[in-house]
Amino acid sequence: MKTPLKDKWVLITGASSGFGAAAARAFGAEGAKLLLGARRVDRLKKVAAEARQTGAPEALFHELDVTKTFSVETFIAWAKQKIQNLHVLINNAGGAHGLDTVAGGKDADWEAMIQTNVLGILRMTRAALPLMPPDAGASIINIGSVAGHAAYEGGAVYCAAKAGELQITRALRMELNGTGIRVGTVDPGLAETEFSLVRFKGNAEQAKKVYAGMNPLTAEDIAETLVWVASRPPHVNIDELLVKPVDQAAIHKIYRRTAR
Ligand SMILES: NC(=O)c1ccc[n+]([C@@H]2O[C@H](COP(=O)([O-])OP(=O)(O)OC[C@H]3O[C@@H](n4cnc5c(N)ncnc54)[C@H](OP(=O)(O)O)[C@@H]3O)[C@@H](O)[C@H]2O)c1
């Protein structure tokens, strides 16, 4: 039997755009109650309103910077005042910064990628676990990437960070074995969100080129997958799920209908 999501609390990090915002709407449509976090609170407010429209009985939001332990702990202290049991934790906040080679890499970009994609997951999970009931059906779902499975030029640190996310997910699954809490990773390929805009520091033209002539995944494709993972029967754990657009056969093998 499916794990019902209705009236269950779902915490989504990085809910201000892309996968996180789409997941808020998708879990809302299942009747889940939402705790949303990100740095852009104005955007969270909008996403919360959209999620309520799709059916979320509650959609609460609070500023969250996963690179800061204090911010994570403040967020969880706020959450503890609102809820007793957290059913689903989605560690989605993250992204890539720059596409420099190792030789040309910048400390600030390296640090941002490790802080969000690796340490952010660790901080959020450590802080949120006391809110998670040790019974069947609860889930921690981390967002990885195809970049955690295969390297590419200019992607050394992002690939390392997402490979780190994958190993953290695997270790955590073993640590929580016997609690009933499920642990998995959803690892997308090319998806058109704000990801490339962030990677290329606001250069919209450069960001657009990433998806030129091909059909990328949408944020909704991944949101739908996250709902599916969380709603499997309580004895089923989706360990690792790689989701790519059909046009992306491998990290470098992309079918483009038009030249870039
Ligand atoms: N799009 C892709 O092709 C793709 C493929 C594989 C994996 N991913 C991964 O999917 C996840 C979501 O990315 P997306 O594609 O949806 O990109 P996006 O639209 O740029 O969303 C990224 C989200 O992360 C949040 N975030 C970034 N830094 C944060 C911080 N320090 N503290 C809290 N929140 C932070 C952003 O919110 P604020 O800026 O408001 O804080 C935003 O809500 C990321 O982990 C990314 O690495 C993306």
PDBQT file of the ligand as one rigid body, heavy atoms in Angstrom, charges set to zero:
ROOT
HETATM    1  N1  LIG A 301      18.981  21.741 -13.000  1.00  0.00    +0.000 N 
HETATM    2  C1  LIG A 301      19.809  20.748 -13.214  1.00  0.00    +0.000 C 
HETATM    3  O1  LIG A 301      20.218  20.489 -14.357  1.00  0.00    +0.000 OA
HETATM    4  C2  LIG A 301      20.242  19.877 -12.064  1.00  0.00    +0.000 A 
HETATM    5  C3  LIG A 301      20.712  18.600 -12.366  1.00  0.00    +0.000 A 
HETATM    6  C4  LIG A 301      21.111  17.778 -11.329  1.00  0.00    +0.000 A 
HETATM    7  C5  LIG A 301      21.042  18.219 -10.030  1.00  0.00    +0.000 A 
HETATM    8  N2  LIG A 301      20.606  19.472  -9.750  1.00  0.00    +0.000 N 
HETATM    9  C6  LIG A 301      20.545  19.861  -8.339  1.00  0.00    +0.000 C 
HETATM   10  O2  LIG A 301      19.192  20.106  -8.010  1.00  0.00    +0.000 OA
HETATM   11  C7  LIG A 301      19.118  20.978  -6.891  1.00  0.00    +0.000 C 
HETATM   12  C8  LIG A 301      18.123  22.096  -7.190  1.00  0.00    +0.000 C 
HETATM   13  O3  LIG A 301      18.612  22.832  -8.287  1.00  0.00    +0.000 OA
HETATM   14  P1  LIG A 301      17.662  23.483  -9.385  1.00  0.00    +0.000 P 
HETATM   15  O4  LIG A 301      18.022  22.864 -10.680  1.00  0.00    +0.000 OA
HETATM   16  O5  LIG A 301      16.249  23.471  -8.944  1.00  0.00    +0.000 OA
HETATM   17  O6  LIG A 301      18.283  24.959  -9.420  1.00  0.00    +0.000 OA
HETATM   18  P2  LIG A 301      17.739  26.368  -8.905  1.00  0.00    +0.000 P 
HETATM   19  O7  LIG A 301      16.485  26.730  -9.622  1.00  0.00    +0.000 OA
HETATM   20  O8  LIG A 301      18.900  27.292  -8.990  1.00  0.00    +0.000 OA
HETATM   21  O9  LIG A 301      17.375  26.098  -7.374  1.00  0.00    +0.000 OA
HETATM   22  C9  LIG A 301      18.354  26.003  -6.377  1.00  0.00    +0.000 C 
HETATM   23  C10 LIG A 301      17.700  26.215  -5.031  1.00  0.00    +0.000 C 
HETATM   24  O10 LIG A 301      18.701  26.061  -4.005  1.00  0.00    +0.000 OA
HETATM   25  C11 LIG A 301      18.594  27.153  -3.123  1.00  0.00    +0.000 C 
HETATM   26  N3  LIG A 301      19.868  27.447  -2.482  1.00  0.00    +0.000 N 
HETATM   27  C12 LIG A 301      21.058  27.712  -3.067  1.00  0.00    +0.000 A 
HETATM   28  N4  LIG A 301      21.980  27.997  -2.139  1.00  0.00    +0.000 NA
HETATM   29  C13 LIG A 301      21.353  27.917  -0.936  1.00  0.00    +0.000 A 
HETATM   30  C14 LIG A 301      21.747  28.119   0.397  1.00  0.00    +0.000 A 
HETATM   31  N5  LIG A 301      23.005  28.478   0.708  1.00  0.00    +0.000 N 
HETATM   32  N6  LIG A 301      20.853  27.946   1.399  1.00  0.00    +0.000 NA
HETATM   33  C15 LIG A 301      19.582  27.603   1.107  1.00  0.00    +0.000 A 
HETATM   34  N7  LIG A 301      19.123  27.406  -0.140  1.00  0.00    +0.000 NA
HETATM   35  C16 LIG A 301      20.011  27.576  -1.148  1.00  0.00    +0.000 A 
HETATM   36  C17 LIG A 301      18.108  28.316  -3.979  1.00  0.00    +0.000 C 
HETATM   37  O11 LIG A 301      17.445  29.268  -3.156  1.00  0.00    +0.000 OA
HETATM   38  P3  LIG A 301      18.010  30.696  -2.712  1.00  0.00    +0.000 P 
HETATM   39  O12 LIG A 301      18.917  31.184  -3.793  1.00  0.00    +0.000 OA
HETATM   40  O13 LIG A 301      16.764  31.513  -2.557  1.00  0.00    +0.000 OA
HETATM   41  O14 LIG A 301      18.692  30.441  -1.404  1.00  0.00    +0.000 OA
HETATM   42  C18 LIG A 301      17.113  27.607  -4.874  1.00  0.00    +0.000 C 
HETATM   43  O15 LIG A 301      15.863  27.519  -4.246  1.00  0.00    +0.000 OA
HETATM   44  C19 LIG A 301      20.545  21.433  -6.614  1.00  0.00    +0.000 C 
HETATM   45  O16 LIG A 301      21.075  20.654  -5.562  1.00  0.00    +0.000 OA
HETATM   46  C20 LIG A 301      21.265  21.118  -7.915  1.00  0.00    +0.000 C 
HETATM   47  O17 LIG A 301      22.636  20.912  -7.726  1.00  0.00    +0.000 OA
HETATM   48  C21 LIG A 301      20.188  20.308 -10.743  1.00  0.00    +0.000 A 
ENDROOT
TORSDOF 0
